[in-house]
């Protein structure tokens, strides 16, 4: 399967809001804590979990700020757009280290307004207001891994 085809894992458009929210959460974590995007996420329609490498456990205030910022981006109703570019044209701030070895030379970049851009093959909403409201169910921290378990409320994606 080529990089430009939607992965069977992400063909179910019912997870598009959750998957798009993953992009926003990843960028929020990068901006707030200077960490890398998650390398380990389990995205499902009803509940998802995602892990980040962090040196320290986060405070309740920091966790609340993550939720506030993600919801701020969602309510900004940013457009979610795609662009096909050659590897040579990928912006420097877009990591490509998670791409499979078989990825093609032409990549699909997904932009969430001017907030996030990354190479991705999954299904997404058309604009962020369709995501609904981001809610953190729980968090945990062990051995440098910070896990967020989250769900979406009031999703308006069809």
C-alpha positions as CSV (number, residue, x, y, z in Angstrom):
1,X,0.0,0.0,0.0
2,X,1.3,3.5,-0.9
3,X,1.7,6.3,1.5
4,X,-1.1,8.2,-0.2
5,X,-3.7,5.5,0.4
6,X,-5.7,5.5,3.5
7,X,-4.6,2.7,5.8
8,X,-7.2,0.1,6.5
9,X,-6.9,0.9,10.2
10,X,-8.0,4.4,9.5
11,X,-10.6,3.8,6.7
12,X,-13.4,3.9,9.2
13,X,-14.5,7.5,8.9
14,X,-16.2,7.2,12.3
15,X,-12.8,7.7,13.9
16,X,-12.0,10.8,11.8
17,X,-12.9,13.2,14.7
18,X,-10.7,11.2,17.2
19,X,-7.8,11.0,14.7
20,X,-7.9,14.7,13.9
21,X,-8.0,15.4,17.6
22,X,-4.8,13.3,17.9
23,X,-3.1,15.7,15.6
24,X,-4.2,18.7,17.8
25,X,-3.1,16.9,21.0
26,X,0.3,16.0,19.5
27,X,1.0,19.6,18.5
28,X,-0.3,20.9,21.9
29,X,2.1,18.6,23.7
30,X,5.0,19.6,21.4
31,X,4.3,23.3,22.0
32,X,3.7,23.0,25.8
33,X,6.4,20.6,26.8
34,X,8.9,20.5,23.9
35,X,8.5,16.7,23.5
36,X,8.2,14.8,20.3
37,X,4.8,13.8,18.8
38,X,3.5,10.5,20.3
39,X,5.0,7.3,19.0
40,X,2.4,5.1,20.6
41,X,-1.3,5.9,20.2
42,X,-4.4,3.7,20.2
43,X,-7.2,5.6,18.5
44,X,-10.7,4.4,18.7
45,X,-14.1,6.0,18.2
46,X,-15.3,5.9,21.8
47,X,-12.0,6.2,23.8
48,X,-8.4,6.6,22.8
49,X,-5.0,6.6,24.6
50,X,-1.7,8.2,23.6
51,X,1.7,8.2,25.2
52,X,4.5,10.8,25.3
53,X,8.1,10.7,26.5
54,X,8.4,13.2,29.3
55,X,11.1,13.6,31.9
56,X,8.7,14.5,34.7
57,X,5.1,13.8,35.7
58,X,2.7,16.6,34.9
59,X,0.7,18.5,37.5
60,X,-3.1,18.7,37.6
61,X,-2.8,22.3,36.4
62,X,-0.7,21.3,33.4
63,X,-3.1,18.5,32.5
64,X,-6.0,20.9,32.8
65,X,-4.1,23.4,30.5
66,X,-3.7,20.6,27.9
67,X,-7.4,20.1,27.8
68,X,-8.1,23.8,27.7
69,X,-5.7,24.4,24.8
70,X,-6.9,21.4,22.7
71,X,-10.5,22.6,23.1
72,X,-9.5,26.1,22.2
73,X,-8.1,24.8,18.9
74,X,-11.1,22.7,18.3
75,X,-13.6,25.6,18.8
76,X,-11.5,27.9,16.5
77,X,-13.1,25.8,13.7
78,X,-9.9,25.5,11.7
79,X,-10.0,23.9,8.3
80,X,-8.4,20.5,7.9
81,X,-6.7,20.4,4.5
82,X,-4.4,18.1,2.5
83,X,-1.5,18.7,0.2
84,X,0.6,16.2,-1.8
85,X,4.2,17.1,-1.8
86,X,7.5,15.4,-2.7
87,X,9.7,14.4,0.2
88,X,12.1,17.2,-0.8
89,X,9.3,19.8,-0.3
90,X,8.3,18.7,3.2
91,X,8.8,21.5,5.6
92,X,11.7,21.0,8.1
93,X,9.4,21.0,11.1
94,X,7.5,18.0,9.8
95,X,9.1,14.8,11.2
96,X,9.2,11.9,8.8
97,X,10.8,9.3,11.1
98,X,7.5,7.5,11.7
99,X,6.9,6.8,8.0
100,X,7.0,3.2,7.0
101,X,9.9,2.0,4.8
102,X,7.6,1.5,1.9
103,X,6.4,5.2,1.9
104,X,6.3,6.7,-1.5
105,X,8.3,9.8,-2.6
106,X,5.1,11.8,-2.7
107,X,3.6,12.3,0.7
108,X,0.2,13.6,1.9
109,X,0.6,16.5,4.4
110,X,-2.4,17.1,6.7
111,X,-2.8,20.7,8.0
112,X,-5.0,21.7,10.9
113,X,-5.3,25.3,10.1
114,X,-2.0,27.0,10.9
115,X,-1.8,24.9,14.1
116,X,-0.4,21.6,12.9
117,X,1.0,19.9,9.9
118,X,2.2,16.3,9.6
119,X,2.5,13.5,7.1
120,X,-0.5,11.3,7.5
121,X,-2.6,8.7,5.6
122,X,-5.7,8.6,7.9
123,X,-9.2,10.0,7.6
124,X,-9.9,13.4,9.1
125,X,-12.8,15.8,9.7
126,X,-13.2,18.8,7.3
127,X,-12.9,21.4,10.1
128,X,-12.1,21.2,13.8
129,X,-15.6,22.2,15.1
130,X,-16.8,18.8,13.9
131,X,-14.6,17.1,16.5
132,X,-16.7,18.2,19.5
133,X,-15.2,18.6,22.9
134,X,-12.0,17.0,24.1
135,X,-12.2,15.3,27.5
136,X,-9.3,13.7,29.4
137,X,-10.6,10.6,31.2
138,X,-7.4,9.8,33.0
139,X,-3.6,10.2,32.9
140,X,-0.7,8.1,34.2
141,X,3.0,8.4,34.4
142,X,5.5,5.6,34.6
143,X,9.1,5.2,33.6
144,X,9.2,8.4,31.6
145,X,5.9,7.6,29.7
146,X,3.0,10.0,30.2
147,X,-0.3,8.5,29.0
148,X,-3.5,10.4,28.3
149,X,-6.8,8.5,28.0
150,X,-9.4,10.7,26.3
151,X,-12.7,10.8,24.7
152,X,-14.7,13.2,22.6
153,X,-18.1,14.7,23.6
154,X,-20.7,16.4,21.4
155,X,-19.1,15.3,18.1
156,X,-21.0,16.6,15.1
157,X,-19.2,14.4,12.5
158,X,-21.5,12.3,10.3
